[in-house]
Amino acid sequence: MELKLTNVNRASLHELLLDYEDYLRVRGLEQWKYDDPRCIQTRAFCKAHLDSAVYREKIKVRSDETIANIAITLIHQCDVLIRGLIEWKKRDFKERGGIKEEMYRARREWQQRNGYNGRYGTNGQPPNNPIKPNSPKE
């Protein structure tokens, strides 16, 4: 489920990316190329600044074109991170399994720690006060 939701997150980012690209295209504004000096400078800045307050302050004095290109750069950086997270989650699932395997391991560890040796408990005997099923009323 986590992997599925992470992919949904990534797909949402791609939709947002298309929206910013459309914004620039419809208004006749330039989208920076990957090797544009402004894009390179923006990537370096974004790597060094993780606090959204910095961006909120900086955009007050930036043009619409610059703001959209900064957003595009941030989306690309997020996409790289999410792709890495998805690959890590896939490897982790292959190596350790999912929630069912995790629950099974936890149950087996508890049984070993507590000397559990069968269906009825630690001594192999049924409990003193078993829960009896309701009998149908006639």
Secondary structure as a PSIPRED ss2 file (coil, helix, strand):
# PSIPRED VFORMAT (PSIPRED V4.0)

   1 M C   1.000  0.000  0.000
   2 E H   0.000  1.000  0.000
   3 L H   0.000  1.000  0.000
   4 K H   0.000  1.000  0.000
   5 L H   0.000  1.000  0.000
   6 T H   0.000  1.000  0.000
   7 N H   0.000  1.000  0.000
   8 V H   0.000  1.000  0.000
   9 N H   0.000  1.000  0.000
  10 R H   0.000  1.000  0.000
  11 A H   0.000  1.000  0.000
  12 S H   0.000  1.000  0.000
  13 L H   0.000  1.000  0.000
  14 H H   0.000  1.000  0.000
  15 E H   0.000  1.000  0.000
  16 L H   0.000  1.000  0.000
  17 L H   0.000  1.000  0.000
  18 L H   0.000  1.000  0.000
  19 D H   0.000  1.000  0.000
  20 Y H   0.000  1.000  0.000
  21 E H   0.000  1.000  0.000
  22 D H   0.000  1.000  0.000
  23 Y H   0.000  1.000  0.000
  24 L H   0.000  1.000  0.000
  25 R H   0.000  1.000  0.000
  26 V H   0.000  1.000  0.000
  27 R C   1.000  0.000  0.000
  28 G C   1.000  0.000  0.000
  29 L C   1.000  0.000  0.000
  30 E C   1.000  0.000  0.000
  31 Q C   1.000  0.000  0.000
  32 W C   1.000  0.000  0.000
  33 K C   1.000  0.000  0.000
  34 Y C   1.000  0.000  0.000
  35 D C   1.000  0.000  0.000
  36 D C   1.000  0.000  0.000
  37 P H   0.000  1.000  0.000
  38 R H   0.000  1.000  0.000
  39 C H   0.000  1.000  0.000
  40 I H   0.000  1.000  0.000
  41 Q H   0.000  1.000  0.000
  42 T H   0.000  1.000  0.000
  43 R H   0.000  1.000  0.000
  44 A H   0.000  1.000  0.000
  45 F H   0.000  1.000  0.000
  46 C H   0.000  1.000  0.000
  47 K H   0.000  1.000  0.000
  48 A H   0.000  1.000  0.000
  49 H C   1.000  0.000  0.000
  50 L C   1.000  0.000  0.000
  51 D C   1.000  0.000  0.000
  52 S H   0.000  1.000  0.000
  53 A H   0.000  1.000  0.000
  54 V H   0.000  1.000  0.000
  55 Y H   0.000  1.000  0.000
  56 R H   0.000  1.000  0.000
  57 E H   0.000  1.000  0.000
  58 K H   0.000  1.000  0.000
  59 I H   0.000  1.000  0.000
  60 K H   0.000  1.000  0.000
  61 V H   0.000  1.000  0.000
  62 R C   1.000  0.000  0.000
  63 S C   1.000  0.000  0.000
  64 D H   0.000  1.000  0.000
  65 E H   0.000  1.000  0.000
  66 T H   0.000  1.000  0.000
  67 I H   0.000  1.000  0.000
  68 A H   0.000  1.000  0.000
  69 N H   0.000  1.000  0.000
  70 I H   0.000  1.000  0.000
  71 A H   0.000  1.000  0.000
  72 I H   0.000  1.000  0.000
  73 T H   0.000  1.000  0.000
  74 L H   0.000  1.000  0.000
  75 I H   0.000  1.000  0.000
  76 H H   0.000  1.000  0.000
  77 Q H   0.000  1.000  0.000
  78 C H   0.000  1.000  0.000
  79 D H   0.000  1.000  0.000
  80 V H   0.000  1.000  0.000
  81 L H   0.000  1.000  0.000
  82 I H   0.000  1.000  0.000
  83 R H   0.000  1.000  0.000
  84 G H   0.000  1.000  0.000
  85 L H   0.000  1.000  0.000
  86 I H   0.000  1.000  0.000
  87 E H   0.000  1.000  0.000
  88 W H   0.000  1.000  0.000
  89 K H   0.000  1.000  0.000
  90 K H   0.000  1.000  0.000
  91 R H   0.000  1.000  0.000
  92 D H   0.000  1.000  0.000
  93 F H   0.000  1.000  0.000
  94 K H   0.000  1.000  0.000
  95 E H   0.000  1.000  0.000
  96 R H   0.000  1.000  0.000
  97 G C   1.000  0.000  0.000
  98 G C   1.000  0.000  0.000
  99 I H   0.000  1.000  0.000
 100 K H   0.000  1.000  0.000
 101 E H   0.000  1.000  0.000
 102 E H   0.000  1.000  0.000
 103 M H   0.000  1.000  0.000
 104 Y H   0.000  1.000  0.000
 105 R H   0.000  1.000  0.000
 106 A H   0.000  1.000  0.000
 107 R H   0.000  1.000  0.000
 108 R H   0.000  1.000  0.000
 109 E H   0.000  1.000  0.000
 110 W H   0.000  1.000  0.000
 111 Q H   0.000  1.000  0.000
 112 Q H   0.000  1.000  0.000
 113 R H   0.000  1.000  0.000
 114 N C   1.000  0.000  0.000
 115 G C   1.000  0.000  0.000
 116 Y C   1.000  0.000  0.000
 117 N C   1.000  0.000  0.000
 118 G C   1.000  0.000  0.000
 119 R C   1.000  0.000  0.000
 120 Y C   1.000  0.000  0.000
 121 G C   1.000  0.000  0.000
 122 T C   1.000  0.000  0.000
 123 N C   1.000  0.000  0.000
 124 G C   1.000  0.000  0.000
 125 Q C   1.000  0.000  0.000
 126 P C   1.000  0.000  0.000
 127 P C   1.000  0.000  0.000
 128 N C   1.000  0.000  0.000
 129 N C   1.000  0.000  0.000
 130 P C   1.000  0.000  0.000
 131 I C   1.000  0.000  0.000
 132 K C   1.000  0.000  0.000
 133 P C   1.000  0.000  0.000
 134 N C   1.000  0.000  0.000
 135 S C   1.000  0.000  0.000
 136 P C   1.000  0.000  0.000
 137 K C   1.000  0.000  0.000
 138 E C   1.000  0.000  0.000
